Structures are given as structure tokens and as C-alpha cells.
Amino acid sequence: MALTKVKFENFTAFKHLEVEFSPGINALIGANGTGKTHLMKACYAACGAFKADDIFKDRLLGAFLPSRRWLDGLVKQPGMLASAVVYAGDRELSISFDARGARTGTDTGLPIASTYIPPKEMLANAPGFLSLYAAREVHFEEVYRDILHRAYLPALRAPVDDAHERMLENLEAVIGGKVMVKGEEFFLSNEQRDLEFTLLAEGWRKLGLLWLLIRNGTLQKGSVLFWDEPEANLNPKMFKVVIQVLLELQRAGVQVFFATHDYVILKELDLQMTEEDEVAFHSLYRDEETGEIACHTTSRYLGVHPSAIDEAFTDLYDREIARSIKGIKDGRPD
């Protein structure tokens, strides 16, 4: 089951926002502070709570971790009612609350298997983290706990299908091996040795996590993957395989959301996607008249507007041209 729409009123950064999703890949674009991560966290919380309103409340608090774990931290304008509604087909999960707590909620949905990859890599720091998180008040959002639970899952008994096997091979070619778990430690295993994750480049760790989630059956048809800044600590040469894998996951029935600030990631998606792929680009921005966050959605990269990424690259290009022209006028080589 795929997520189809989200609607926010007075929720975190949003005064009013309604976004319809693609059942395939959803690329979230926008300047800092336009709510890309908030949108994904709210949807992720709903995926784990499509059975009861009180669970949705707890999941929101765990995903956002507002001060004192009070819902008032998720209200944009104090004194007004806030609401979040997440739709999956003809089913929905909603919650409404003010600074005093949850007020109302509806539930006609079912659980949806979901995974959230945060921007901070966790596998190298995994030993002891889950037991510490369970026993102590550790100020980490629940997405960090959840991703370790998924990474530790053993492989499914069923054999890996051809599509998932291709994804694994593509990732193995980049990271130079397969990922193994010994106790609570993660290792990159190849013909020479098993190399502990603490000694690996962080980019390889992130791709190793993606390999694990595919290998252990976490990312299967009907599930949802949220990935916050997949480009973080990755060399741009690795972006090609990341997009290859995300497109293959989408073709295998996995709904994908990712938030990015990187031009190359988006351009790789634009170049690799086919007419059959279901892709939506969601540009979050502040409306010049109201100052509030709005969203423009398109199925084509060239249709994205406004685009803070393109604006930044255009500015760099214009400044480079201006410098070259100045050098010519001054009689200096460029």
C-alpha cells in the first residue's frame, strides 16, 4: 500500500500544506527550513501507526523529539488547533491537537512497512546503542533506533529475486564486498578480510546499510523507504548507483521518498528515469506574498520551480562568467 497524500494545518513549519504523492519515487527539494524532513517524518510516523490515534501521537513525538516530549512543540501558532492527515488510498490516519495535547483522531488504515534512513550514519556506532536507548533517556530521534532494528534483521528464508540480486551486485561493486553482522558489530567482508565499519569511509557505510536493507528483505513490494539526504558524505561518483538502486526499488513496488540539496542526485534521476517510471519532484518553497511554505509538484525535472539548487548553480555560473570577462578586460589569462 502506497501513501497517496498528506495534509497539514498549523503543523510544525506548515500553516497549510497539501501534497499528493507518486506511488514510485518522490524527490523533495527546497531550501533549508522549508519542511522536507518534517514532511517525511510525519509520513513515517503514520506508517508505523496506521492502527490507533494514540500510537500516531507517540510516533510523532518519537520522530520529532520536541522539548519535554509535549505536542505543543509541533504547533506552529500557539492557541490554534494543529492537524496532520496522512492518506493511503481510501484510508487515512489523522490527529488534531493544540498545546495541551491530542484532541481528536481518526483511523481507517492498516500498518505499512516503512524504513527511514537518517542523514547521520549509525552502523559504526551500533554496538550497545539499542540497549542504551531502551534503558536511558538518550536524546536521539526514534528513527536512529528504528534503523538499527531493521539493519539487525536476518535475511529472509525465501531466495532473493533477480531484481533485488541486481541491486545487491551493483552496490557490492561500489563498496567492494558484502556486509556481515557479528554480534552487534557490522563488517564489510571481501576475499581479503572482514573490515569493521569504524574503519570504513562513511559513504561506504551508507551504501552498506542500503545493501543490508535489500538483502534482509526490509525493502519489499508494498513497503516505503524514506531517505534524508542520500548524498551526505557520498562522493558524487557514487550517486549513479544510488539512483539506479532507487529506481529498481520503485520498479519492484517500493515507494521511495528522499530529500536532497544536490544537483547531481536530481540530474542522475532525470537522466536515468524512463517513461514507465513513476517519479514526482516536489519543490517546497516560501510563498513571496504570504511567507508560508507551499509546494509545487511536477513529473519532470525541467518543470521544477522554484529550485534553490538551480538558482545556486546559476549564480555560480554567472559569477564565473563575470570573473572571466573581468580577466579578459584586465589582460589576465583566465
C-alpha positions as CSV (number, residue, x, y, z in Angstrom):
1,M,0.0,0.0,0.0
2,A,1.4,3.4,-1.0
3,L,0.9,6.8,0.6
4,T,-1.2,9.0,-1.6
5,K,-1.4,12.4,0.1
6,V,-0.6,14.4,3.2
7,K,-2.4,17.4,4.6
8,F,-1.1,19.7,7.4
9,E,-2.8,22.6,9.2
10,N,-0.7,24.7,11.7
11,F,1.6,21.7,12.0
12,T,5.4,22.4,12.7
13,A,6.6,24.6,9.9
14,F,3.4,24.5,7.9
15,K,0.4,26.8,8.1
16,H,-1.4,24.9,5.4
17,L,0.1,22.3,3.1
18,E,-1.4,19.6,0.9
19,V,0.8,17.3,-1.2
20,E,-0.1,14.4,-3.4
21,F,2.5,11.7,-3.8
22,S,3.6,9.4,-6.6
23,P,3.4,5.7,-5.8
24,G,7.0,5.5,-7.1
25,I,9.8,8.0,-6.3
26,N,9.1,11.3,-4.5
27,A,12.0,13.7,-4.6
28,L,11.7,16.6,-2.1
29,I,13.6,19.7,-3.0
30,G,13.8,23.1,-1.2
31,A,15.9,25.5,0.7
32,N,16.7,24.9,4.4
33,G,13.7,25.4,6.6
34,T,11.1,24.5,4.1
35,G,10.0,21.4,5.9
36,K,11.3,18.5,3.7
37,T,12.4,16.4,6.7
38,H,9.2,17.3,8.7
39,L,7.1,16.0,5.9
40,M,9.0,12.7,5.7
41,K,9.0,12.2,9.5
42,A,5.2,12.8,9.8
43,C,4.6,10.3,7.0
44,Y,7.0,7.8,8.6
45,A,5.2,8.2,11.9
46,A,1.9,7.5,10.2
47,C,3.2,4.4,8.5
48,G,4.1,2.9,11.9
49,A,0.8,4.0,13.4
50,F,-1.9,3.2,10.9
51,K,-4.0,1.5,13.7
52,A,-4.6,3.9,16.5
53,D,-4.5,7.6,17.2
54,D,-2.7,7.4,20.5
55,I,0.1,5.4,18.7
56,F,0.3,8.1,16.0
57,K,0.8,10.7,18.7
58,D,3.6,8.7,20.3
59,R,5.2,8.1,16.9
60,L,5.1,11.8,16.1
61,L,6.8,12.6,19.5
62,G,9.4,9.9,18.9
63,A,10.2,11.1,15.4
64,F,10.3,14.8,16.1
65,L,11.5,14.7,19.7
66,P,10.1,18.1,20.8
67,S,11.2,19.5,24.1
68,R,9.7,17.6,27.1
69,R,8.0,15.3,24.5
70,W,5.0,17.6,24.5
71,L,2.8,18.0,21.4
72,D,2.9,21.8,21.9
73,G,6.3,21.8,20.2
74,L,4.6,20.7,17.0
75,V,2.1,23.5,16.9
76,K,3.1,26.3,14.6
77,Q,0.9,29.0,16.1
78,P,0.1,28.6,19.8
79,G,-3.6,28.8,20.7
80,M,-4.7,27.3,17.4
81,L,-5.5,23.7,16.6
82,A,-2.9,21.7,14.6
83,S,-3.6,18.7,12.5
84,A,-1.9,16.2,10.3
85,V,-3.7,13.8,8.0
86,V,-1.9,11.1,6.0
87,Y,-3.7,9.2,3.3
88,A,-3.1,5.7,1.8
89,G,-5.6,5.1,-0.9
90,D,-9.1,5.4,0.5
91,R,-7.7,5.1,4.1
92,E,-6.5,7.8,6.3
93,L,-4.9,8.5,9.7
94,S,-5.3,11.9,11.3
95,I,-4.5,13.6,14.5
96,S,-5.6,17.1,15.8
97,F,-4.2,18.7,18.9
98,D,-3.3,22.0,20.5
99,A,-0.7,23.0,23.0
100,R,-2.5,20.9,25.7
101,G,-2.3,17.6,23.9
102,A,-4.2,15.3,21.5
103,R,-7.8,16.2,20.8
104,T,-9.2,14.0,18.1
105,G,-8.1,11.4,15.6
106,T,-9.5,9.0,13.0
107,D,-8.3,5.6,11.9
108,T,-9.4,3.6,8.9
109,G,-6.0,2.4,7.9
110,L,-3.6,-0.5,8.2
111,P,0.1,-0.8,9.1
112,I,2.5,0.0,6.3
113,A,6.0,-1.4,6.4
114,S,8.4,1.5,6.3
115,T,12.1,2.4,6.8
116,Y,13.7,5.8,7.5
117,I,17.4,6.3,6.7
118,P,18.5,9.4,8.7
119,P,21.4,11.7,7.5
120,K,23.7,10.5,10.3
121,E,25.2,7.1,9.7
122,M,24.6,4.7,12.6
123,L,26.1,1.3,11.8
124,A,29.6,2.2,13.0
125,N,28.1,3.3,16.4
126,A,25.7,0.4,16.7
127,P,27.2,-1.7,19.5
128,G,25.4,-1.0,22.7
129,F,23.2,1.7,21.3
130,L,19.9,-0.2,21.4
131,S,20.3,-1.4,25.0
132,L,21.3,2.1,26.0
133,Y,18.3,3.6,24.2
134,A,15.9,1.2,25.8
135,A,17.2,1.9,29.4
136,R,18.1,5.6,29.3
137,E,16.8,8.9,28.1
138,V,19.0,9.3,25.1
139,H,18.3,12.4,23.0
140,F,18.2,10.7,19.6
141,E,15.0,10.6,17.5
142,E,13.4,7.2,17.2
143,V,14.5,7.0,13.5
144,Y,18.0,6.2,14.7
145,R,16.8,3.3,16.9
146,D,14.5,2.1,14.2
147,I,17.1,1.9,11.5
148,L,19.3,-0.3,13.7
149,H,16.4,-2.7,14.4
150,R,16.0,-3.1,10.6
151,A,19.7,-3.4,10.0
152,Y,20.0,-6.3,12.5
153,L,17.2,-8.3,10.9
154,P,18.4,-11.7,9.5
155,A,17.9,-12.5,5.8
156,L,14.5,-13.9,4.7
157,R,14.3,-17.6,4.1
158,A,12.9,-17.0,0.6
159,P,15.6,-16.7,-2.1
160,V,16.5,-13.2,-3.4
161,D,14.7,-12.5,-6.7
162,D,16.5,-11.3,-9.8
163,A,15.7,-7.6,-9.4
164,H,17.0,-7.5,-5.8
165,E,20.0,-9.5,-6.8
166,R,20.9,-6.9,-9.4
167,M,20.7,-4.2,-6.8
168,L,22.9,-6.1,-4.5
169,E,25.5,-6.7,-7.2
170,N,25.6,-3.0,-8.1
171,L,26.2,-2.0,-4.5
172,E,28.8,-4.7,-4.0
173,A,30.7,-3.4,-7.0
174,V,31.0,0.0,-5.4
175,I,31.7,-0.9,-1.7
176,G,33.9,-3.9,-2.6
177,G,32.2,-6.7,-0.7
178,K,29.2,-7.7,1.3
179,V,28.0,-6.7,4.8
180,M,28.2,-9.1,7.7
181,V,26.9,-8.8,11.3
182,K,28.9,-10.3,14.1
183,G,27.2,-9.8,17.5
184,E,26.3,-6.1,17.4
185,E,29.2,-5.1,15.0
186,F,29.0,-4.6,11.3
187,F,31.8,-5.6,8.9
188,L,32.5,-5.3,5.2
189,S,33.5,-8.7,4.0
190,N,35.6,-9.4,0.9
191,E,38.1,-12.0,-0.2
192,Q,40.9,-10.4,1.9
193,R,39.3,-9.8,5.3
194,D,36.4,-8.6,7.3
195,L,36.8,-4.9,7.8
196,E,34.9,-3.3,10.8
197,F,32.6,-0.4,9.9
198,T,34.5,2.0,12.2
199,L,37.4,1.8,9.7
200,L,35.3,2.4,6.6
201,A,34.6,5.7,4.8
202,E,31.1,6.9,5.8
203,G,29.9,6.9,2.3
204,W,30.6,3.2,2.0
205,R,28.8,2.6,5.4
206,K,25.7,4.3,4.0
207,L,25.7,2.1,0.9
208,G,26.4,-0.9,3.1
209,L,23.2,-0.1,5.0
210,L,21.3,0.0,1.8
211,W,22.7,-3.3,0.8
212,L,21.6,-4.8,4.2
213,L,18.1,-3.5,3.9
214,I,17.7,-5.1,0.4
215,R,19.4,-8.3,1.4
216,N,17.4,-8.9,4.6
217,G,14.1,-8.3,2.9
218,T,13.2,-5.0,4.6
219,L,12.7,-3.2,1.2
220,Q,10.0,-5.4,-0.4
221,K,7.0,-4.7,-2.5
222,G,4.4,-2.6,-0.7
223,S,6.9,-1.0,1.7
224,V,8.0,2.6,1.9
225,L,11.6,4.0,2.1
226,F,12.3,7.4,3.4
227,W,15.9,8.7,2.9
228,D,17.1,12.0,4.3
229,E,19.9,13.5,2.2
230,P,21.2,10.4,0.5
231,E,24.1,12.5,-0.9
232,A,25.6,13.2,2.6
233,N,29.2,12.0,2.8
234,L,29.0,10.3,-0.6
235,N,31.4,11.0,-3.5
236,P,29.3,12.2,-6.5
237,K,30.7,9.2,-8.5
238,M,28.5,7.0,-6.2
239,F,25.3,8.9,-7.0
240,K,24.8,6.9,-10.2
241,V,24.5,3.6,-8.4
242,V,22.3,5.1,-5.7
243,I,19.8,6.3,-8.3
244,Q,20.0,3.0,-10.1
245,V,19.0,1.2,-7.0
246,L,16.2,3.6,-6.0
247,L,14.7,3.3,-9.5
248,E,15.0,-0.5,-9.3
249,L,13.3,-0.5,-5.9
250,Q,10.5,1.7,-7.3
251,R,10.1,-0.8,-10.2
252,A,9.9,-3.6,-7.6
253,G,7.0,-1.9,-5.9
254,V,8.7,0.1,-3.1
255,Q,7.5,3.7,-2.7
256,V,10.5,6.0,-2.2
257,F,10.8,9.4,-0.6
258,F,14.1,11.3,-0.5
259,A,15.1,14.9,0.4
260,T,18.1,16.4,-1.2
261,H,20.1,19.6,-1.7
262,D,22.2,18.1,-4.5
263,Y,22.0,18.9,-8.2
264,V,23.9,15.8,-9.3
265,I,21.4,13.4,-7.5
266,L,18.5,15.1,-9.2
267,K,20.2,15.1,-12.6
268,E,21.0,11.4,-12.3
269,L,17.3,10.8,-11.6
270,D,16.3,12.9,-14.5
271,L,18.8,11.1,-16.9
272,Q,18.1,7.5,-15.7
273,M,14.3,7.6,-15.3
274,T,12.2,6.2,-18.1
275,E,8.6,7.0,-19.3
276,E,7.4,4.0,-17.3
277,D,8.9,5.1,-14.0
278,E,6.6,6.9,-11.6
279,V,8.5,9.9,-10.3
280,A,7.4,13.2,-8.8
281,F,9.5,16.2,-7.9
282,H,8.1,18.2,-5.0
283,S,9.6,21.7,-4.7
284,L,8.9,23.2,-1.2
285,Y,9.3,27.0,-1.0
286,R,8.2,30.1,0.9
287,D,5.5,32.0,-1.0
288,E,6.6,35.5,-1.6
289,E,3.3,37.1,-0.7
290,T,2.4,35.1,2.5
291,G,5.8,33.9,3.6
292,E,4.3,30.5,4.3
293,I,5.6,27.2,2.9
294,A,4.0,26.0,-0.3
295,C,4.7,23.1,-2.7
296,H,4.9,22.7,-6.5
297,T,4.8,19.2,-7.9
298,T,5.9,18.1,-11.3
299,S,6.8,14.8,-13.0
300,R,9.7,16.3,-15.0
301,Y,12.9,17.8,-13.6
302,L,12.8,20.7,-16.1
303,G,9.4,21.6,-14.7
304,V,10.7,22.1,-11.1
305,H,10.2,25.6,-9.9
306,P,11.3,27.3,-7.8
307,S,14.5,25.4,-7.4
308,A,17.1,26.7,-4.8
309,I,19.6,24.2,-6.3
310,D,19.3,25.5,-9.8
311,E,19.4,29.1,-8.5
312,A,22.7,28.4,-6.7
313,F,24.3,26.8,-9.7
314,T,23.1,29.6,-12.0
315,D,24.6,32.1,-9.6
316,L,28.0,30.2,-9.6
317,Y,27.9,30.1,-13.4
318,D,27.1,33.8,-13.7
319,R,29.9,34.7,-11.2
320,E,32.4,32.5,-13.1
321,I,31.5,34.2,-16.4
322,A,31.8,37.7,-14.8
323,R,35.2,36.8,-13.4
324,S,36.4,35.5,-16.8
325,I,35.2,38.7,-18.6
326,K,36.9,40.8,-16.0
327,G,40.1,38.9,-16.5
328,I,40.0,39.5,-20.3
329,K,39.4,43.2,-19.7
330,D,42.3,43.4,-17.3
331,G,44.6,41.5,-19.8
332,R,44.9,38.5,-17.5
333,P,44.6,34.9,-18.5
334,D,41.5,33.1,-17.0
